[in-house]
């Protein structure tokens, strides 16, 4: 029986994957992913780190985003193969009942409140710097939150993809204009990319900064570059929304249908492997955009602020950089940078208000099955309402840099090595129990993804054990 005849007879459960140029036409979750994670870590932390340490931090950007791309790619592959998100995978892990879901919620609830609230205020500051209004930071913070809530409220993948793709374009144009105009020598940038420049706090830095290790600046940037634990979970949701592989027609918030996954044939597995190739391409696009944009913000900080020996303090990062750039290179470029920073803050706010309600809804549904019986949009909107309150409080109360750094370390460093290790366990131990043996043989992790997850576990694990305590103490003590 030929392939089409077998499909029409119902022998295969998986639609044929795209091939050739058709793959490019289905790339899309990556734009939501990178628009979400290009935010506070890039605009605030990468710019600040670039101002203090110059191109010496470029290798950290490449390594961090590359490794987090591997984590997100593996989680998205699980979604393609099973039709469920990463939280449901965590609930299938061996060990005490729901242990990984409990750990996730214990960290993610405070991280979500802190990060979303801080971003609401930062977005208001950037937008006020671009277009001043009476009580501008507060007014713009509320307006940005309202727009983000409106996009997230629909729950639709199409509108989310369209809005985030447009914001990514604005970010790329703005940051590259500034970075190219202020580019350090290419030889110096190249040495920074391969780690050949020393990480040293300059003598002109303020005394509280000089007293801390250079890792106090680099670690939060590594934690937030390409997002943290939550961003990698959310990427599996965007893939579910795009309907790749077994995700077709399922939507969010549901565990795998084990009747379907356990009856997959070898041919189904081969088709799923084709859908996994699309995930690899899509995630690579997100990584390339993220590396380029984060590098651009770091180089902008190095070229503009390091040259005049100024370090952005608090929510003045946009104002300081744009002012100096305007004085030296002209006002239009400064406003373009502010527009890029504003777009990055708003896109991150939209991504977080779209992602965290799904993550928390999945976690609560796993532990309280009656909650899962509610319509998924109602669950999403309940949590979205909570974040509306935290946004309003964040506009009024939060210190952006301090709270963004704290959220970065909790979400990006503390949970990331555990996440990478548990994905390895999931594919090695759990997958054979969820998917038929014939299909599992086709879709298991290859050596590149397995090796990448192992390296990510080790790298972020070492950072967590060796550097995280010092970083947390420095943040909480503060200058």
N, C-alpha and C positions, 0 to 999 in steps of 0.2 A: 504494500500500500504506500503511495507517495505521501509527501509531507502534507499537502493541502487536504488530501482525502482523509488522512489520519486526524487532522485538526477538525474537519467537519464532522467526523464520526465521534468526536468528543474524547479521543484517546489522549490528547494533550491538553493540559490546563493552562499553558503559558502562551501568550501571544508571541509571534515572531519578533525578535529584537531588530532595531534599525541597523543598517549597515552603511558603510561608506560615508558620503556627505550627509545622509539622513541623520547620522549621529549628531551633527552640529545643530540641526534643526530642533532637536529635543533637549539640548543643553538649557538649563533654566534654574534648577534648584541652587546652583552655584552662585547665581546673581543675588538670590535672597540671602544665602549664607554669608558671602563676603560683604554685602551691604550691611548686614547685621554686625559682623565682627569688626569691620572698619569703623571704629568709633573712638571711645575714650582712650584705649590703649595706643592707638595710632596718633590721634590728634593731640592729646595731652601728654601721654607718657613717652611716646617715641620722639615727639618734638622736644620735650624737656631733656630726655636722655641724649638726643643729638646735640643739643646746646651745650651740655656738660661734657660729653665724652666724644663728640664728633663721629667720624666714620668708623671708629673702633667698635661700635655696637652692631654693625651691619651683619656680621656673621651670626649673631644671636637672633636677628630677625629671620634670616633664611632657615636656620636650624629649627627654630621654634615653630614657624608656620609650616615648614615641611613635615615635621613630626605630628603636629596637630591635624594636618591634612590626612595623614595616614590613619589617625584615629577616627576622624569623621568618615573617611572612605570605608573603613571596615564596618562601622556602624550602619552606614547606608547600604552596604552590601547585605548585611543581615536583613534590613528592611525589604530589599529586592527579593531575597530568597524566601522569606517567611511571611511578608506582609504585615509585620508588627514593628513597633519602634524599639528603641534601645532600653527603655524602662522595663518593658515586658521581658526582654532578654535578661536583664538583671534579676528579675524575679525567678527565673528558671535556674539560676546558678546554684551549684551544690553548697550546702551549709545550712545554718539556721534559717527558718522561714522568714522571707522578706528582708533579710539582713542588709542587702545592698540597697534596697529601696528605702529602708529606714535611714541608712547612712546618707543617701542622696538627699532626702527631704531635710534631714537635720542640718545639712550645709546649705542647700539650695534656698530654703525659705528665707533665712537672714540675708544671704547673698543677693537674692532677688529684690528684697525690699531696699537694701542699701544701694545696689547698682541702679535700679530703675529710678529711685528717688534722686540720686545724684545726677543721673543723666538728664532728668527733667530740668534741673537747674543749669547744668552746663549748656544744654541746648538753648535755653533762654538767654544765657550770656552771649553765646556765639551769634544768635539771631539779632540780639540788640546791638552788638558790635557792627553787624552788617547793615541794620536798618534801625537806628535809634528811635525809641518811643518813650513817652513819659512812663515811669515805672517799668521800663522796657524789659529787664530780665525776668520780672514776675509775669508780665503780660505775655511775653513770648514763650516763657516756660509753660504757661497754661495753654496757650494756643498750640504749641508743639505737642503737648500731651494729648490735647483734644484730637488733633489730626492723627496721631499714632493710634489712639483708641478707635477712631472711626475706621481706619484701615484694618486693624486687628479684629474689630467687632464682626465684620462680615464672615470671617473664617475662610474666605475663598482663596485658593491658590493663585488664580489668574490675576486678580487685582494686586495681590501681594507681590507677585513677580514683576508686574508692569511698573509699580511704584518704585520698587527697590532697584530695578534695572536703570531707571531714569536717574535715581540718586547716585548710583555707582558712577554713571557717566559724568555727572557734575563733579564728583569727588576727584576722579582721575584727571579731568581737565585742570581743575584748580590747583591741585598739589603739584602736578608736573610742571605747570607754568612757573611756579615759585622755585621748585627744586632745580630745574634746568637753568634758570637765571642766576642761581646762587651756588651752582655746583662746585664742590672742591675739586682739586686736581684728580684726574681719572686714576692715576697711579695710587694715590692715597685711598680712594674709594675701593679700588681693587684689593689693596692690602687689608682694609677693614672687612671685606667680604670673606677673606680666608683666615681671619683672626690673627693677623700679623701686627696689629697695632695694640699698644698697651691700654688696658682699662684703668685710667687714672683720673681722679677728680682734679681739675685744674686749680692752681694756687689762687686764682682770682675769684673762685666760688665763695659764697658766704660761708662763714665759719661753721654753722650747724651742718651744712652739706659736706664740708671738708672733713668733719669729724667722722662721718659715716663711711662705710665701704662703698666702692663703686657698684658693688652688687646690690646695694640698697636702691640704686636707680635702675639697674638692668633687670632685676628679678621681677618687679611688678610689670615691666614692659613685656617680659617673656610670658608672664602669667596671663596677660590680657591680649597679646598678639594672637590673631586668629581666634579670639574668644577663649573661653575656658571650657570646663567640663560641659556646661549647659549648651554652648554653641554646637558642640559635636553631637549632642543628643538631638538638638533642633534640626540639624542637617538631615537626620533620618526622617523627621517629620516632613521636610520639604520634598524629599524623595517619595515619601508616601503620597503626598499631595499631587506630585507629577504622575503617579500611577505606573512607575517602572515595575516590570516583572510581576511578582505575586501581589504587589501593592495595587494593581489595577482595580479600580472600583471599590476599594476598601475604605479609604479615608483614614482619619486619625482615631486613636483612642481604643483600639481593639487588639486583643491578643491574636496570635496566629490561629487559623482554623486548622487544627491538627489533622482533621479528616482529609483536608486537601493536601497539606504538605507531606503527610506520610504516604500518600498515594501517587506522588510525583514519579514519573518515569525517567529513565535515563535521557530520553529526548527532551523532556521538560527541563532537566538539569542543564542540558546543553544550551537550551534557549535562555535559561536564567543566567548562564555564564555570559551570553551575549549582552544581556541587560546589565550585568556587572561591569562589562567594558564601558558601557555608557556612563556608569557611576564613576569609574576611574577617570574618564575624560572630563566629566563635569567637575569632580573634586579638584582635578589638576588645574582647571580654569580658575576656580576659586583661589587656589594656592598661588598661582602666578599673579593674579590681580592683587591679592593681599600682600605678597612680598614686594611687588612694585610700588604699591601705594604707601605701605609702611616705611619702606626705604625712602620714598619721596618725602614723607613727613620728617624723618630723621635727618635727611640731608638739608631740608629747609631749616630745621632748627640749628644744624651745624653751620650753615652758610649765613643765616641771618642773625641769629642770637649769639652764637659763639664768637662771631666777628666783633661784636660790640660788648661782649662779656656780660650779657644779661641772661638770667635764668627766669623763665616764667614762674610766677608765684600764684598759686591758687587758680581762680577763674580768670586771671589776667593773661593767660597763655595766648589767646587769640589776639587780644588788644595789643600786647607787647610785640608779637611777631609782625602783625600787620602794620603797626606804627613804624617800626624800624625799616621794614621793607618799603613802605611808602616814602620814607625820607630818602632812601638810597636808590630805589629802582622805580618809583612812581606809584601813584594811587590805584590805578586800575588793577594791577597785579595784586595789591594788598586786599582789595575788595574781592577779587576772585578767590584768594586763599580763604577769606572769611566765609565766602559762599560754600567753598568745598568743606570747610570745617563744620559749618551749619548743616550741610547735607549729611555729613558723616554722623553727627549727633542725632539728627532726626531719623536717619535710616536705622541706626542702632536702637533707638527708642522703639521704633516700629517692630523691629525684629524681636526685641526682648518682650514687648507686650503681646506679640504673636506666639512666641516660643515658651515663655515661662508658664503661662496658664495651661498649655498643653502638657508640659512636663509635670507640673504639680497635679493636674487632673489625673494623669496616668498613674502617678505615685499613690494618690489617695484612692483611686479606683482599685488598684491592686490590693490594698490592705482592707478596703471596705467595699466589697462587691456591690452592695446596694447603691452606692454612689455611682457605680459604672452603669446602672440601669437608666440613669438620666440621659436625655439627648445630649450628644457631645457638645453641641453649640451652647447649651445651657450651662454645662460644666465650665466651658471655656470662659463664658461671660461672667460667671460668678467670680472666678479668680481675677478676671480683667477689672471688675469693679473694685477689688481690693487694691490693685495697683493704681487705680485712679486716685485713691486716697493717699497712697505713698508718694505719688508724683506731686500732689499738692503740698504735702509736707516737705518733700525734697526741695521744691522751689523756694520755700521759705527758710529752711533750717540747715540743709546739709552743706558741709565743706567738700567741694567736688574732688579735689586732688586726693585728700586724705581718704575719703570713702571709696573712691575709685581704686586707689592702690590697695586698700583693705579687701575690697571685693575681688580684685584680681588675684590676690594671693590665696584667698579661701577657695575660689572657684577654679582658678587656673593652675595652681600649683598643688594644693592639697589633694584634690580629687583626681587630677589628670593621670598620675601614674597608676592609680587604682583602676581607673576607667580603661586604660590601655591593657593592663593585665587581665581584667575581667573579659574584655573582648577576645583575647587569646583563649581564655578558658571557655568562653561561649562557643567559639568555632571548633575547638578541639573536643570538648566534653558534651556540650548541650546540643549542638547541631545534629549529631547522629540520632538523638532521641526525638527531634522535632521533624526532621526531613527523612524521607526514605533513603536507604543506603545507596541506591543507584543514583539518586539526584545529589546526595551529599558528596559523593565522589567527584562530581563535576564542579561543585561550587565551594569547596573548602578553600581556605585562604592559601594563596601561593606563597613562595618563599620571600618575595619582596614585601608584601603586607605583613606577613608573620614577623620577619626580621625588623620591619619598621615599628611594629607594636612593641617588640621586645626592647628595642633601643629607646623608644619613648618611655617605657616603663622605667628603664634604668636612668635615663637623663633626668626626667622630672622627679623620679624617686630620690636621686642624689640631691637635687635642688631642694626638695621638700625637707630632707633630713638635715642637710648641711647649712642651708641658707635661709630657709623659711623662718625659723625662730628669731634670728637676728633681724630679718626684714620686718616681722610683725612688731617686735619691740621698738624698732626705729619709727614705724608708722604711728603706733599708739602713743609713744612718748612725744614725737613730733618736734620740729624746730620751734 
